[in-house]
């Protein structure tokens, strides 16, 4: 039986060697909540052992950030990123370095903050970090997202438990999702990536034209981009290294045509966005654009999210995840997109991931738009999969093939 310290160390090693795949001479930027300090130190140690040249840590405290959001002037909020922040991110991208985002903030951290202020922060970040975002989405830099429990997050997942018990339970759930409970986590991930690649190869071989989604509250048609390619598990960088951005990951994904989405889709899990929870919401599309939306909880946050820019009203990602998957089978709603999106088929409004369109990395922003590849300052995934979801795929010559039946792969 592994001790907690052994599990934590294996997790940090997994993030460095499998997630980031840190190469000799690369630098690493870590964005970390204060409560994740112990894990961040272990990642730092493993990074240096793997040949990392320099590790930088940006510590994040949502309680301090909330004070800033509530008390700073609107002018300051609207121009929130300093030039040294921008230079730091751009330097990571320009030098093909690594970035780790440790997720785990309280999903209700900014409850009560004016949603318009939260939107201004997201808008400014998206605008000032466009160069970094493009590099990230095209594979110019290694990056990964991994979770570490904070007290606020743990209590949102296990409200009936004490704070200490909730954190312990969330740690165990996270360890299981990233296969730390197995004897050799690295080997387990290599096998898992192989299975995802088999699905990627099947989908790319079929080269489907359109996907049609049917479930309660959902009747949606999505035209895939003519030059789309499916991606899953490991990503290949522009300098021919492989890294796995999401730990955990159960998805294969691609890019829709910006103007080829029609119908209504309903959420099946809560969405944590801009420090608030959005739940039981739906989006209606016409020719790609969101023309109507509803939400039982978080309507104003959803409204501001879709108002970051015009591109946030269009889809940038289509992702397939079987309902019968480890995270879904845990029965836990994590209130965190990294985990919940890997328990459910999902879509994303906002910028397309350019590595999932052939030769897109060579195109300018204007050329991407002209070619039906959505551009935006934001990218937000939301979960639509369930045990009732059916997806029918149409081939280029009009043949219709069941792709998902009752939430899982049809074949």
N, C-alpha and C positions, 0 to 999 in steps of 0.2 A: 504494500500500500504506500503510495507516494505521500510525502508530507506536503503541507501547503507551500512551504518554501521551495521544495523541489518542483512543484507544479508551476509556481510563479517564475522560476528560473527557466524552465522548459518553454513557457509561454513567451518570455522575452527572447529566448534563442530562436523560437519559431518566427517571431515577428522580424527579427534581423535577417535570418538566413533564408526563409521561405517567402515572407511577405515583401520585405524591402530588397532582399538579395543584395546586401551591401557589398560593393566591389572595392578592391584595393584602391585607395586614394580618393574615394568619394567622400564628401562631407554629408552630414545628416542634420536636418532641422527637425526638432520635436516640438509639437504643440501639445502641451500637457496641462490638465487640471492640477491644482495644488495637491489634491487628495491622491493623485496618482504618482507622487514623488518616488515611492519605493520602487514601483515598476519602472519608472523612467530611468532610475539609476541602473537597474539591471539591464535595460535595453542599451544604455550608454556603454556599459562594460562589454556586452556582447558585440556591440558595433565596433569598438576599438579592437577587440580580439579578431574581428573579421577584416581588419585592415582599414577601417574608417580613418580618414585624415583628421577630422574635427567634428565634434558633436556640439550643436547649439540647442539650447532649450528656451522656448518661450512659455512662461508659466501663465496660466489662465485662472482667474477667480471670478466666477459669475456674480458673486455678491458685490464685489467692487465694480464690476461692469454695470450692474443694475443701478448703482448710485450714479455712475456716469450717465447712463441713459436717461435717468429721471431729472438730473440737475444741470447737466451741461447745456449750453445754448444750442438752439436748433442749427445754427451755423456750424458749430463745432461737430455736432452729430452728423451733419450732411457731408463733412470733410474729415472723416474720422481717422483715416489711415495717414500716418506720417511718411515722409519720404524715405526714412531709413527702413520702415516696414516694407515698402515697395521695392527698394533696392535689395533687401535681403531675399525676398521671394524670387525676384528676377535673377539674382546671382545664382540661386539654387538651380533654376531652370537652365540658365546659360551655360553652366558648368556640368550639366548632366548629373547633378547630385541627387540626394534622397530627402524625402519629407515624410514624417510619421505624424498623423493626427490621432491623438488618443481621445476617443469619445467617451462620454460618461457624465456629462453635465446633467443636473436636474432638468427634466423635460419641461417643468413649470417654472424655471428660473426667472423668467421675465414676465410672469403673470402680473397683470395690472399696469404694465408699461404701455404707453400709447403705441398702438400698432404702427402708426405712421412713422414714429421714430425708429422702430425696428426695421421698417422697410428702407428708410434712408441709410441705415448702417449697411444693409445687404446690398443696396444699390451702389453705394460708394465703394464697397469692397469689390463688387463685381466689375466696376468700371476701372478701378486703379490696378487691379490684378489680372487684367485681360491677357497680358503676355504670358504670365505664369499659368493661367488657366488653359490657354491654348497649348502650351508645352506639356502640361499635365495630361490633357485629353488626347494628345497625339503620341505620347510615349517618349517625350524628350527627357523625362526625369523619372526616377523610381519613386513611388509613393505608396503609402498604405494607411489604412484606418483600422484601429484595434480598440477594443473596449476595456475600460477599467471602472469598477463600481465606485461611485461616490454615494454619500449618505442619501442625498436627495433623489438620485436615480433609483437606488435600491429600494427606498421606501415607496416609490411610485409603482414599482413592480410587485413588491410584497408588503402592502400596507398593513396587513394583519400581524406582521412580525415586528420585533423590536429592531432598532437601528442596527445593532450588532448582528442579530440573526439575519436581517435582510441582506446586509452586505455579504455575509458568509454564503447565503443561499444564491445570491447573484454571481459570486465568484465561481461557485461550483457549476452553475448553469453555463457560464462563459467558458470555463475549462472544457466542458463537454462539447460545446459548439465548435471549438477549435481543435478537438481531438487530443487534448492533453490527457484525457482519461485512458488513452491507448498506450501500449507499451513503448512504441516508437512513433511519436507524433509526426516527425519529419517524413518517415516512410509512409505513414497513413495519408499525409497530405499529397505526397507524390502519386499515390494510387488514386486518391480522390480527383486530382487534376486530370489524370488519365481518363477517368470516366466522363468528366465534363467535356473533355476534348472529343470524345466519341460523339456526344450530342452536337457539338459544334460542327464536326465533319459531316454529320447527317444533314443538318440544316443548310449548310453551305452547298452541299451536293444537290439538294432539292431546289435551292434558289427560289423560294416562294415569293409570290407577288403580293398577296394580301392575307392578313389574319383577321378572322371574325370571332369576336368574343361574345359569349352568352352566359349569363347567370342572373340571379335575382338583382334587379336594379341596373343591369348592364346589358346593352345591346350596341356593340361598337365594331366598326370596321376600320382597319389600319392598313394602308398601303405602305409596304416597305420601300425604302429608297432603292432605285434600280441598281445602284452600285453598292448595296449593303453587303456586309460580311458579318457573320456571327462570331462573337468572342466569348470565352468563358474560362474561368480558372486563371491560369497564368496569362499575363500580357507580355508581348514582345516589344521591347523598346526600339527606338530608332537606331540604337547602337548594338542591337542583337543580343540583349540580355533579357532574361525572363524574371518577372516579379509578379506577386499576387496582391493586388491593391486592397482587397477586402478579406479580412480574417474575422469572422467566417465568410465563406461564399458558397452558394448553391446555385447560382444563376448562370444562364447564358443570355447574352443580350445583343441587340443590334439597333439600327437607326431607322425610324420611319421617314417617309417623305413628309416634309413640313405641311403640305397642303392636302394630304391624303387621309385625314382622320375625320370620321363622321359617326355621330351617334352619342350615346350617353354611357358613362362608366361610373360605378359607385365604389367607394372605398370599402375595404373589409377589415382594416385594422386602423387604430389611431395613428395620426401623423404628428410627430414632434417637429415643429418648425418655428424658428425665430423665438425660441424660449417659451413656446406655448403648445398646447395640444389641440389639434383639429380632428374632429371625429364625426363619423357618419355623414360624409359629404359626397357630393356627386358633381361631375363636370359634363357639360354637353358641348360637343364639337360640331362645327360646320366648316367644311373645306379646311380642316386643320386647326381652326381657331376656337378657343373657348368662347361660347356665346352666352352661356348661362352656368351658374353654379349655385349650390346649396350646401349648407352645413348645419347640423344640429348643435355642434359645439365648435367655437373658434371661427365663426363666419368672418369677423373683422380681420383676423390674422390671415385667413385664406384670401380675402379681398386684397390685402396689402401685398401678400406673396405674389399674386397674379399681376400686381401693378408695378413690380420692380422695373419692368420694361415690356415692350410689346412681345418679345420673344418668350416671355413666361406664359403666354396664352397659347403656346403651341407645344407639341411633344418633341422631346429630344432623345428618348430612349424607350425601347420595348424590351422587357426582360421576362424570361420564362423560368419558373421555379416550381417543381412538383409539390403538391400539398403534402404528400407522404415523404417528408424530408425531416432531418434531425431536429431542426429548430421548430418547425411546425408541430412535430410529434411531441415536443416537450410540453406543449399546452401553455407555454408562457408568452404573454404579450410583453415585450421588452420596453415598449415606449421609447424605442431608439431605432432609427431607420436602418442602421447597419445590420441589426439583427432581424427586425421585422420584415425587411425587404427580402431577406434570404429564407423566409418562411412562406413566401407568397409571390405569385406572379405580380409583377408591378410595372408601372409606367413612370416616366419622369417628364415633368414640364421643364422647359428651359433648354439650355445649350446642348447640342448633340455631342456625343463622344466621337470625335473625328476618326479615331483608330478603327471604328466599325464601319467606315465607308472607304472603299478602295481609292487610294491616291488623294484623299481629302487633305492630308497634311501639307500638300503642295499648294493648296488654294488659299487665297486671301479671304478675309471675313466677308467681303462683298461677293466674291466668287462662290463661297459656301452658300450664302443666301440665295444667289441666283440659281444654284443647283439644287435647291429644295432641302438644304441641310440647316436646320434651325440654329440661330445664334441668339445668345442672351447673356446677361450678366449673372444669371442664376441657373441652378439645376437642382430640382427637388423631386425625389422619388416618392411615390405613394402606392400603397398596397391594394391590389384588386382581386387577388386569387382566393379561392375557397374550395371546399370539397365539391361544390356544385358547378364550378367553372368548366365550360366546354370551349375549345378553340378549334375552329376549322381553318385549314390553310389552303389557299388557292395557288396552283402552280402558274407558271407563265403561259401555259397553253390552256388554262381554264379548268383543269382537273381539281376537284376538291377532295382533300384528304383530312381525316380526323387527326389533329395534332395533340390536343389534350382532351381527356374524357374524365368527368367527375374529379377534376382537379389535378390529374396526373397524366404523364405521357401516355398517349394512346398506343404506342408501340415502342 
